[in-house]
Amino acid sequence: MKFDFECVKKYEKWSWAANFLKKSRGRNLIFLLFIVAGFALYANTFNNKMFWDDEDVILKNQFIQDWQYVPKYFSDNLIAGSGLISNYWRPALLSIFSLEWHLWGNWPAGYHFVNMAFHIADATLLFLVLSYLFKNRWLAIFTALIFLVHPLQTEAVTYVSGLSDPLATFLMLAGLLFYLKFRLSKKPALESHWYFLTLLIYILALMTKETAVILPALIFICDFFWLGQEPEQLAFAEKLKKTAKAVWPFFVIAGLYILARGTILNFQNTFNLYDEQNIFTSNFYIRLLTFFRIMMIYLGLLFWPFNLHMERSVTIATSLHSWPVIFGGVIFLSLLILALTQFKRWPVLSFGILWFFIGIAPNSNLVIPINGLLFEHWLYLPMIGIFMAVIWLGISAARRFNLQKIFLLILAIFLIFLSVLTINRNKDWADPIIFYNQTLKYAPTSYRVINNLGMAYADAGDYERAKQTYQKAIELYPAQAVAYHNLGNLYKANGQTNLAIDNFKAAISLDPKFFFSYNILAGLYLENKNYQEARKVLENYLNYSGLKTDTLFLLAQIAMEEGDLKAALAYLEKFLAIDPGNRMVQNAILQIRGF
């Protein structure tokens, strides 16, 4: 069957605007529309503060604040510069954050502007890719507009640390555009600079966010549907062969990346972010049923995006005997069958469905159990496929029943509806106190959110509310160390030293590896000249400290204050065993021996 665009041609006779949009001047106005709409939607984020992961990723990350650490972007995890461990390897993202830091330091408006700019650029690139691919600017512009204005995108755009999604999507869409230009040039891959640019873009995307690994699959379906438009009408097998011949280097790069992430770049159990075996991580069937349940939530969020919030919880599905699981499974299988069997008859519909499933795959938990079941920003890229399919169906139905004006009116109302929700959702991210309180309406028992709210109150100087919030966290989760530590800091700031010591000791007893409490507790003992207790704390800390030399040197200083030269010498000799060439310690040992 021929790839027929007659319906598109007829549809584009709807109004005088159709011919205008075909011209370059019309395209430039479309770009201007994206810029104006994007700025109008996200202008109210410029006064929003930075918080939550912004602290560890940017504000406390010494790696991005000093160019000397650039090599560590490629060898360490994302938040190593804050003294923490994560399973994210994102050197390109760190490079962007570092550039931003050197431009405007901790000024939030600058970061919000960059996020907004990349989001607008994504909408623009999406418009170009779809225009090239399906030669239907109405389809391209409406899909790009919904992508631009949808409130689900706020979790990636309004949230500064969410830049990884807009940035990775920018690179992937640029890669798709370059690849289509390579096909348009009719040159062999090895003779096309567009082809090599696509390969380079893919490598950069992999260094931005892990989910960019799907780009070869997106290139594959783009190429397959692009080839369906060629005059010679290649047979199915020929299209597959021609596509595979061009795309295989991208899959090789993906394989090498996965190998590296499982070996030299495996910071924290790359292929099971739960870091444990449980019924969910060890049972694919359970993960599949849970994904079916989540499918229903995704569809609801796409078309009725109310009550948006972080820290969403989803009950793990252990049985098929649940209506959300059954409906989700039926929708999943129906869409998949439709995409795989109707790609000749309804190519746009098939492409959109495949785009959605490819886009959601890395966060589906089906292949790799990841540290969450559902986040709104996971739909940042996949939503393109669903809305593309829906808009194409709307275009086809409107043309068939001569309802073009009604369809345009419905689209306009939907875009306004989404835009209002986006502007209002931005307000929830204004500052940490507003944000955490809003989140707790939907996740009232989230330990992380309650604890972070306590820290936000403390930073604002509202110590009474901070204390009450920490105590609530301890009441809900008495076995967690963090809230005890933060409550200890609160008592310390108020001069209630004994209560501070009790809480720091409680944190250490619950989690001996919680190194934050050791130094503060030892410092409190030293302030009171309780050298014996300070030494006990630091000697215990030696079992877990990554910076043993610093701790040993401090212990030596404390022992000197006590007049215990023998103990001081022992600490320094242990130091020297770790760092034999340290001249300062060598001199200190000679001085002690000279007494």
C-alpha positions in Angstrom: 0.0 0.0 0.0 1.3 3.4 -0.9 2.1 6.0 1.8 -0.8 8.3 1.0 -0.8 12.0 2.1 -4.0 12.9 0.2 -5.8 13.4 3.5 -3.2 15.8 4.6 -3.4 17.8 1.4 -7.1 18.1 1.7 -6.9 19.1 5.3 -4.4 21.8 4.5 -7.1 23.6 2.4 -9.0 24.4 5.6 -8.0 28.0 5.7 -5.8 30.7 4.2 -3.3 30.0 6.9 -2.3 26.6 5.5 -0.5 28.0 2.5 1.0 30.7 4.6 2.5 28.1 7.0 4.3 26.5 4.1 6.4 29.6 3.6 9.6 30.3 5.5 8.1 33.5 6.9 5.3 31.4 8.3 7.8 29.0 9.9 9.6 31.9 11.5 6.3 33.1 13.0 5.7 29.6 14.4 9.1 29.8 16.1 8.2 33.2 17.5 4.9 31.7 18.7 6.9 29.1 20.6 9.2 31.7 22.2 6.3 34.0 23.2 4.2 31.1 24.6 7.1 29.5 26.4 8.2 32.8 28.0 4.6 33.7 29.0 4.1 30.3 30.6 7.4 30.2 32.6 8.1 33.9 33.3 6.6 33.4 36.8 9.4 30.9 37.6 12.2 33.5 37.6 11.5 34.4 41.2 11.3 30.7 42.3 14.0 29.5 44.7 16.4 26.6 44.3 15.9 23.6 46.7 15.7 19.9 47.1 18.2 18.2 44.7 19.4 21.7 43.6 21.3 21.7 46.9 23.4 18.6 46.2 23.5 18.9 42.4 24.4 22.6 42.2 24.6 24.7 45.4 26.8 22.4 47.4 28.6 20.7 44.5 32.2 21.9 44.6 32.9 20.1 41.3 30.8 22.5 39.3 32.2 25.6 41.1 35.8 25.1 40.2 37.1 24.3 36.7 39.9 22.2 38.1 37.4 19.4 38.8 36.2 19.1 35.1 38.0 15.7 34.7 35.9 14.3 37.6 32.8 15.0 35.6 33.8 12.0 33.5 34.9 9.7 36.3 32.6 10.4 39.2 28.9 10.3 39.9 26.7 13.4 39.5 26.7 14.5 43.2 30.3 13.3 44.1 31.2 17.0 44.5 28.8 17.2 47.4 30.4 14.2 49.1 27.5 11.9 48.1 26.9 8.9 45.9 24.3 8.4 43.3 24.0 6.1 40.2 23.9 9.0 37.8 26.8 9.7 35.4 26.1 12.9 33.6 29.2 14.9 32.6 27.5 16.9 30.0 24.8 18.1 32.5 27.5 19.0 35.0 29.3 21.0 32.3 26.2 23.0 31.7 25.6 23.6 35.4 29.3 24.6 35.8 29.0 27.1 33.0 25.8 28.5 34.6 27.5 28.7 38.0 30.4 30.7 36.6 27.9 33.0 34.9 25.6 33.8 37.8 26.6 31.8 40.8 23.5 30.9 42.9 21.1 33.4 41.2 18.0 31.2 40.6 16.6 33.3 37.7 19.6 32.4 35.5 19.0 28.7 36.0 15.3 29.0 35.4 15.9 31.0 32.2 18.2 28.2 30.8 15.6 25.5 31.6 12.9 27.5 29.9 15.2 28.2 26.8 15.9 24.5 26.3 12.2 23.6 26.7 11.3 26.2 24.0 14.1 24.9 21.8 12.8 21.3 22.3 9.4 22.4 21.0 11.0 24.1 18.0 13.1 21.0 17.2 10.1 18.8 17.6 8.1 20.9 15.1 11.0 20.6 12.6 11.4 16.9 13.0 7.7 16.2 12.5 7.5 18.6 9.6 10.4 16.8 7.9 9.0 13.3 8.7 5.3 13.6 7.9 5.2 16.9 5.8 2.2 18.1 7.8 2.8 21.4 9.6 -0.6 21.3 11.3 0.3 18.0 12.9 3.7 19.3 13.8 2.7 22.7 15.2 -0.2 21.3 17.4 1.9 18.5 18.7 4.8 20.9 19.6 2.4 23.4 21.2 0.9 20.7 23.5 4.4 19.5 24.3 5.4 23.1 25.2 2.4 24.1 27.4 1.5 20.8 29.2 1.8 21.2 33.0 3.4 17.8 33.4 6.5 19.4 31.9 6.9 21.7 35.0 8.7 18.9 36.9 11.4 19.1 34.3 11.4 22.8 33.4 10.4 24.7 36.6 12.6 22.4 38.8 16.2 23.6 38.2 17.7 20.1 38.6 15.2 18.8 36.1 17.3 20.2 33.3 18.5 16.7 32.4 15.2 16.1 30.6 15.0 19.2 28.4 18.8 19.0 27.7 18.8 15.3 26.8 15.6 15.8 24.7 17.2 18.8 22.9 20.2 16.6 22.0 18.0 13.6 20.9 15.7 15.8 18.8 18.7 17.5 17.2 20.1 14.1 16.5 16.9 13.0 14.8 16.8 16.2 12.7 20.4 15.7 11.6 19.7 12.1 10.7 16.7 13.1 8.6 18.9 15.7 6.8 21.3 12.9 6.2 18.6 10.9 4.5 17.4 13.9 2.6 21.0 14.4 1.2 20.8 11.0 -0.4 24.5 10.5 0.4 26.0 7.3 1.8 26.5 7.4 5.6 30.3 7.6 5.5 30.1 10.6 3.1 27.5 12.6 5.1 28.6 15.1 7.8 25.0 15.0 9.0 25.4 11.3 9.8 28.5 11.9 11.9 26.9 14.8 13.6 24.1 12.5 14.7 26.6 10.0 16.1 28.4 12.8 18.0 25.0 14.1 19.3 24.2 10.7 20.6 27.4 10.4 22.6 26.6 13.8 24.2 23.1 12.8 24.9 24.3 9.7 26.8 26.5 11.9 28.9 23.5 14.0 29.8 21.0 11.5 31.0 20.8 7.7 31.0 17.4 7.6 29.2 19.0 8.9 26.1 20.1 5.3 25.4 16.8 5.0 23.5 17.8 7.3 20.7 18.8 4.5 18.3 15.3 3.1 18.6 13.8 6.5 17.8 16.1 6.8 14.9 15.1 3.4 13.7 11.4 4.2 13.6 12.0 7.6 12.1 14.1 6.0 9.4 11.6 3.2 8.8 8.7 5.7 8.3 10.8 8.1 6.3 11.7 5.3 3.9 8.0 4.6 3.5 7.7 7.8 1.7 10.2 7.0 -1.0 8.8 6.9 -4.6 10.1 3.3 -5.2 8.0 2.0 -2.2 10.5 -0.4 -0.7 9.2 -3.8 0.5 9.0 -4.3 4.3 12.2 -6.4 4.4 14.1 -4.0 2.2 13.1 -1.1 4.5 14.3 -3.0 7.5 17.5 -3.9 5.9 18.3 -0.3 4.7 17.4 1.1 8.2 19.5 -1.5 10.0 22.4 -0.8 7.8 22.4 2.9 8.7 21.5 2.6 12.4 23.7 -0.3 13.6 26.6 2.0 14.8 24.2 3.7 17.2 23.3 0.4 18.7 27.0 -0.5 19.1 27.5 2.8 21.0 24.5 2.0 23.2 26.0 -1.4 23.9 29.4 0.1 24.8 27.7 2.6 27.1 25.6 -0.1 28.9 28.8 -2.1 29.3 30.6 0.9 30.8 27.7 1.7 33.2 27.8 -1.9 34.4 31.6 -1.8 35.1 33.8 1.2 35.3 30.9 3.7 35.8 28.9 1.5 38.1 28.6 3.8 41.2 25.7 2.2 43.0 24.3 -1.0 41.4 23.4 0.3 38.0 21.1 -2.5 37.0 19.0 -2.5 40.2 18.7 0.9 41.7 16.7 -0.6 44.7 20.1 -2.0 45.8 18.3 -5.1 47.1 16.4 -8.1 45.9 12.6 -8.1 46.6 9.4 -9.3 45.1 9.4 -6.3 42.7 13.1 -6.5 41.5 13.3 -10.2 41.2 9.9 -10.9 39.4 9.4 -9.5 35.9 5.7 -10.6 36.0 5.1 -8.3 39.0 6.9 -5.4 37.3 4.8 -6.0 34.2 1.5 -5.9 36.1 2.6 -2.8 38.0 3.4 -1.1 34.7 -0.1 -1.9 33.4 -1.5 -0.2 36.5 0.8 2.8 35.9 -0.4 3.0 32.3 -3.8 4.1 33.5 -2.3 6.8 35.7 -0.2 8.0 32.8 -3.2 8.4 30.5 -5.1 10.2 33.2 -2.2 12.6 33.7 -1.9 13.3 30.0 -5.5 14.3 29.5 -6.6 15.5 33.0 -3.4 16.8 34.7 -4.8 17.9 38.0 -3.3 17.3 41.5 0.2 17.3 40.2 2.8 16.5 42.8 6.1 14.9 43.5 6.6 11.7 45.6 3.8 9.8 43.9 3.2 6.3 45.4 1.8 3.4 43.4 0.8 0.1 45.0 2.8 -2.8 43.5 0.4 -5.1 41.5 0.9 -8.7 42.5 -2.2 -10.1 40.7 -4.0 -9.6 37.5 -7.3 -9.5 39.4 -7.5 -5.7 39.6 -9.5 -3.4 37.2 -6.7 -0.8 36.8 -4.2 -3.6 36.0 -6.7 -5.3 33.5 -7.6 -2.1 31.8 -3.9 -1.0 31.6 -2.9 -4.4 30.2 -5.7 -4.2 27.6 -4.7 -0.7 26.5 -1.0 -1.6 26.4 -1.6 -4.7 24.2 -4.2 -3.0 22.0 -1.9 0.0 21.3 1.0 -2.3 20.6 -0.9 -4.5 18.2 -2.3 -1.4 16.5 1.1 0.0 16.0 2.7 -3.2 14.7 -0.1 -4.1 12.3 -1.4 -0.8 10.9 1.9 1.0 10.1 1.1 1.0 6.4 -2.5 2.1 6.7 -2.1 4.6 9.5 1.7 5.5 9.7 1.3 8.6 11.9 -0.8 6.7 14.5 1.6 3.7 14.5 4.7 6.0 14.8 3.1 7.9 17.7 2.4 4.8 19.7 5.8 3.4 19.1 7.4 6.7 20.1 5.5 6.6 23.4 6.5 3.0 24.3 10.1 3.6 23.3 10.2 6.9 25.3 8.7 5.3 28.5 10.7 2.1 28.3 13.8 3.2 30.4 11.5 4.3 33.2 9.0 1.4 33.0 10.9 -0.8 35.4 10.5 -3.7 33.0 14.1 -4.0 31.9 15.9 -2.4 34.9 14.3 -1.8 38.3 14.9 1.8 39.0 14.5 3.9 42.2 10.8 4.9 41.7 7.6 3.7 40.1 6.2 6.9 38.7 7.3 10.5 38.2 5.6 13.1 36.1 8.8 14.2 34.3 9.1 10.7 32.9 6.4 11.7 30.4 8.5 14.7 29.2 9.5 12.9 25.9 7.0 10.0 25.7 3.9 12.4 25.7 4.9 13.5 22.2 3.9 10.1 20.7 0.4 10.1 22.4 -0.5 13.6 21.5 0.8 13.2 18.0 -1.5 10.2 17.5 -4.5 11.9 19.0 -4.0 15.0 16.9 -3.7 12.9 13.7 -7.0 11.1 14.6 -8.6 14.5 15.2 -7.4 15.9 11.9 -8.7 12.8 10.1 -12.1 12.8 11.8 -12.5 16.6 11.3 -11.7 16.2 7.6 -14.0 13.3 7.1 -17.0 14.9 8.8 -16.2 18.5 7.8 -15.7 19.6 11.4 -12.4 21.5 11.0 -13.5 24.6 12.9 -14.9 22.6 15.8 -11.7 20.6 16.0 -9.6 23.8 16.0 -11.8 25.3 18.7 -11.4 22.1 20.9 -7.6 22.3 20.4 -7.6 26.0 21.4 -9.6 25.3 24.5 -7.4 22.4 25.5 -4.2 24.5 25.0 -5.6 27.3 27.1 -6.7 24.7 29.8 -3.2 23.3 29.9 -1.5 26.7 29.9 -3.5 27.9 32.9 -2.6 24.7 34.8 1.1 25.2 34.0 1.2 28.7 35.2 -0.5 27.7 38.5 1.7 24.7 38.9 4.8 26.9 38.6 3.6 28.7 41.8 3.8 25.4 43.8 7.6 25.5 43.1 8.0 29.1 44.4 9.9 28.2 47.5 10.6 25.0 49.6 8.0 25.7 52.3 5.2 26.1 49.7 6.4 23.2 47.7 6.8 20.7 50.5 3.5 21.6 52.1 1.8 21.2 48.7 3.4 17.8 48.2 2.4 16.6 51.7 -1.2 17.1 50.8 -0.8 14.1 48.5 2.1 12.2 50.2 1.5 12.9 54.0 3.8 10.2 55.2 6.8 10.9 52.9 9.8 10.9 55.2 12.0 12.8 52.7 9.4 15.5 52.2 8.7 15.9 55.9 12.4 16.1 56.8 13.1 18.6 54.0 10.2 20.8 55.2 11.8 20.8 58.6 15.0 22.0 57.1 13.2 24.7 55.1 11.6 26.0 58.3 15.0 26.0 60.0 16.5 27.9 57.1 13.7 30.4 57.4 14.4 30.9 61.1 11.1 29.2 62.2 12.7 26.9 64.7 9.5 25.9 66.5 7.8 24.6 63.3 11.1 23.0 62.3 11.3 21.1 65.6 7.7 20.0 65.3 8.3 18.8 61.7 11.4 16.8 62.7 9.6 15.2 65.6 6.8 14.2 63.2 9.3 12.5 61.0 10.8 10.7 63.9 7.4 9.6 65.1 6.5 8.2 61.7 9.9 6.6 61.0 11.8 6.2 64.3 14.5 4.0 62.7 15.7 6.7 60.3 18.8 8.7 61.3 18.4 11.9 59.2 15.6 13.6 61.3 17.6 13.0 64.5 20.6 14.6 63.0 18.6 17.6 61.8 16.9 18.0 65.2 20.4 17.9 66.7 21.5 20.7 64.5 18.4 22.7 65.6 19.2 22.2 69.3 22.8 23.1 68.6 21.8 26.4 67.0 19.6 27.2 70.0 22.4 26.5 72.5 20.7 23.3 73.8 23.9 21.3 73.8 22.8 18.3 75.8 19.7 17.7 73.6 21.9 18.2 70.5 24.4 15.6 71.7 21.5 13.1 72.5 20.1 13.4 69.0 23.5 13.2 67.2 24.2 10.0 69.2 20.8 8.6 68.3 21.5 9.2 64.6 24.9 7.4 64.8 23.4 4.5 66.7 20.7 4.1 64.1 23.1 4.4 61.2 26.8 4.0 62.0 27.6 5.0 58.5 25.8 8.4 58.8 29.1 10.3 58.9 27.5 13.8 59.1 26.8 13.4 62.8 30.3 12.3 63.8 32.1 15.6 63.2 29.5 17.8 64.7 29.2 15.6 67.8 33.0 15.5 68.2 33.0 19.3 67.8 30.5 19.7 70.6 32.6 17.6 72.9 35.7 19.6 72.0 33.9 22.9 72.8 33.3 21.6 76.3 36.9 20.3 76.4 35.6 16.7 76.8 38.5 15.3 74.9 37.9 11.7 76.0 34.4 11.6 74.5 35.6 13.4 71.3 38.3 10.8 70.8 35.7 8.0 71.2 33.5 9.5 68.6 36.3 10.0 66.1 37.8 6.6 66.6 34.4 5.1 65.9 34.2 7.4 62.8 37.5 5.9 61.5 35.7 2.7 60.7 33.4 4.5 58.2 35.3 7.7 57.1 36.6 8.0 53.6 39.0 10.7 54.7 40.9 8.8 57.4 44.0 11.0 57.3 42.0 14.1 58.2 40.4 12.2 61.1 43.7 10.8 62.3 45.3 14.3 62.3 42.4 15.7 64.3 42.8 12.8 66.8 46.5 13.5 67.1 45.7 17.2 67.9 43.2 16.2 70.6 45.6 13.7 72.1 48.2 16.6 72.2 45.7 18.8 74.0 45.3 16.0 76.6 49.0 15.6 76.9 48.8 12.0 75.7 52.0 12.1 73.4 52.0 8.3 73.0 48.5 8.3 71.5 49.3 11.4 69.4 52.3 9.6 68.0 50.3 6.5 67.2 47.7 8.5 65.3 50.3 10.2 63.2 52.1 7.0 62.4 48.8 5.6 61.1 48.5 8.7 59.1 52.0 8.2 57.7 51.2 4.6 56.8 48.4 5.9 54.5 50.3 8.9 53.2 54.1 8.1 53.6 55.3 11.3 51.9 53.5 13.8 54.0 56.2 16.2 55.2 54.0 18.0 57.7 53.2 14.7 59.6 56.8 13.6 59.4 57.9 16.8 61.1 55.1 16.5 63.7 56.4 13.0 64.6 59.9 14.3 64.9 58.8 17.0 67.2 56.8 14.6 69.5 59.8 12.2 69.6 62.0 15.1 70.6 60.1 15.9 73.8 
